[in-house]
Amino acid sequence: MRELTHKSIEQLYATLTQYYDAELIDHWDGGRETSVALLTLYLGALGVPNVPYFLEHLDINLDYEIYIPGQPGNEDEPLLDQVQRCAVVLQRVLYAQECDRPVECNLLYLLSPTVRVRAEIQAHRASVEVLYWYKAMHPDGVVEFLDHGVTSSLYDTLQDYGCNDLTIEMAEGARLIDEMLESVKSGEIQCQAAKDIIRFYGWDEVSVRG
């Protein structure tokens, strides 16, 4: 089993972004002023309620480009949070690869908050799967997982991405989240990004779930 360290997270991002043919961009890196300006416009168009907060703490994909608020393996963000972020952004890349009409898919994500709700729940499933399998390495881990506040956290995330309560209700977000959590608790891994990360760290080899 690979140890969860700052160095291993650097290796995780480097390995999987190359494998997924994605480009990782730290939008606060020097010389990225244009990227920040464009992202600010894009996030404003999405209806993101707090763009400065988003840029400081959250991530977004533009097709195969992954924008994150810091370098992988940084000292400011908890290690597991960085791994979960990796799962989300890579799962979005896979969805982009599966889309037959990229321009249409991007427009729907931009213009339809209900489409965005469903897309983000699907992408964040990868994060939840990673969290579950990490917790499942320990005897009390599954109980901790159930008490982790995943549902409320996902609701907060959806709102951060410009989806209000009415939009989440119209997209049947509560049902989708509940169904997703029940599926994850059964040990099912649907997201390829989660599978690759779990194998990278070897968590499936030491799981004591159930």
ChimeraX attribute file (.defattr): number of C-alpha atoms within 10 A of each C-alpha:
attribute: neighborCount
match mode: 1-to-1
recipient: residues
	/A:1	11
	/A:2	10
	/A:3	11
	/A:4	12
	/A:5	12
	/A:6	16
	/A:7	12
	/A:8	18
	/A:9	22
	/A:10	16
	/A:11	15
	/A:12	20
	/A:13	21
	/A:14	15
	/A:15	12
	/A:16	18
	/A:17	20
	/A:18	12
	/A:19	9
	/A:20	15
	/A:21	14
	/A:22	19
	/A:23	16
	/A:24	19
	/A:25	17
	/A:26	17
	/A:27	23
	/A:28	17
	/A:29	13
	/A:30	7
	/A:31	9
	/A:32	12
	/A:33	12
	/A:34	10
	/A:35	16
	/A:36	17
	/A:37	11
	/A:38	11
	/A:39	18
	/A:40	17
	/A:41	12
	/A:42	15
	/A:43	20
	/A:44	14
	/A:45	12
	/A:46	18
	/A:47	18
	/A:48	20
	/A:49	16
	/A:50	14
	/A:51	20
	/A:52	12
	/A:53	11
	/A:54	18
	/A:55	20
	/A:56	13
	/A:57	12
	/A:58	17
	/A:59	19
	/A:60	18
	/A:61	19
	/A:62	14
	/A:63	19
	/A:64	20
	/A:65	17
	/A:66	21
	/A:67	22
	/A:68	23
	/A:69	17
	/A:70	21
	/A:71	19
	/A:72	24
	/A:73	20
	/A:74	14
	/A:75	10
	/A:76	8
	/A:77	13
	/A:78	11
	/A:79	18
	/A:80	16
	/A:81	12
	/A:82	20
	/A:83	24
	/A:84	20
	/A:85	20
	/A:86	26
	/A:87	29
	/A:88	26
	/A:89	26
	/A:90	27
	/A:91	24
	/A:92	24
	/A:93	23
	/A:94	19
	/A:95	16
	/A:96	18
	/A:97	15
	/A:98	10
	/A:99	13
	/A:100	9
	/A:101	10
	/A:102	14
	/A:103	11
	/A:104	11
	/A:105	16
	/A:106	16
	/A:107	10
	/A:108	14
	/A:109	18
	/A:110	17
	/A:111	14
	/A:112	14
	/A:113	23
	/A:114	21
	/A:115	17
	/A:116	23
	/A:117	28
	/A:118	19
	/A:119	15
	/A:120	19
	/A:121	21
	/A:122	20
	/A:123	22
	/A:124	25
	/A:125	27
	/A:126	29
	/A:127	25
	/A:128	24
	/A:129	28
	/A:130	29
	/A:131	23
	/A:132	25
	/A:133	27
	/A:134	21
	/A:135	21
	/A:136	24
	/A:137	17
	/A:138	15
	/A:139	13
	/A:140	12
	/A:141	19
	/A:142	21
	/A:143	14
	/A:144	14
	/A:145	18
	/A:146	14
	/A:147	10
	/A:148	13
	/A:149	10
	/A:150	15
	/A:151	15
	/A:152	10
	/A:153	10
	/A:154	19
	/A:155	19
	/A:156	13
	/A:157	17
	/A:158	24
	/A:159	18
	/A:160	18
	/A:161	23
	/A:162	21
	/A:163	25
	/A:164	19
	/A:165	12
	/A:166	12
	/A:167	19
	/A:168	22
	/A:169	14
	/A:170	12
	/A:171	18
	/A:172	14
	/A:173	21
	/A:174	15
	/A:175	12
	/A:176	15
	/A:177	20
	/A:178	12
	/A:179	11
	/A:180	19
	/A:181	18
	/A:182	11
	/A:183	15
	/A:184	20
	/A:185	19
	/A:186	10
	/A:187	14
	/A:188	11
	/A:189	20
	/A:190	15
	/A:191	21
	/A:192	14
	/A:193	27
	/A:194	26
	/A:195	17
	/A:196	15
	/A:197	21
	/A:198	21
	/A:199	14
	/A:200	17
	/A:201	17
	/A:202	16
	/A:203	20
	/A:204	17
	/A:205	11
	/A:206	13
	/A:207	17
	/A:208	16
	/A:209	19
	/A:210	9
